[in-house]
């Protein structure tokens, strides 16, 4: 007997099998990484993946767990602005100077990702996401 699913499929938004995405290269204090954001057809983020160049098994596992739960949250309707507010400002290593002039300093990988998503997908005057990267 299979266990019951933790979340209801009724409210989940499904990404198309073939989807647009944005990949962003970043570095925080010498740790290079790639953020890939899979997009719904309307340009809203629907999933994220992070690949770090200097990752150990613990860091890799934690980052992948974060990506999975962040993606599930987006697919169940959590606005990007709300998700960003939960992770922005988190502090842990690696932290420090970044390769992005728009985000010169990050207090952690999660802080950087939140700041990037906010900059690219959250309108400053609205409580909705703005699909600026598709087009």
CORBELDA-V75601 format. One record per backbone hydrogen bond with DSSP energy under -1.0 kcal/mol. NH is the residue of the N-H (numbers start at 0). CO is the residue of the C=O. Records with the same first field share a line. If there is no record, write none. Layout:
NH->CO / CO
This chain:
12->74
21->36
23->34
25->32
27->30
28->96
30->27
32->25
33->50
34->23
35->48
36->21
37->46
38->19
39->43
42->39
45->37
46->37
48->35
50->33
52->31
59->55
60->56
61->57
62->58
63->59
64->60
65->61
66->62
67->63
68->64
69->65
70->66
71->67
72->68
73->69
74->70
75->71
76->73
77->72
82->78
83->79
84->80
85->81
87->83
89->86
91->106
95->105
97->103
98->26
102->99
105->95
111->107
112->108
113->109
114->110
115->111
116->112
117->113
118->114
119->115
120->116
121->117
122->127
129->120
131->129
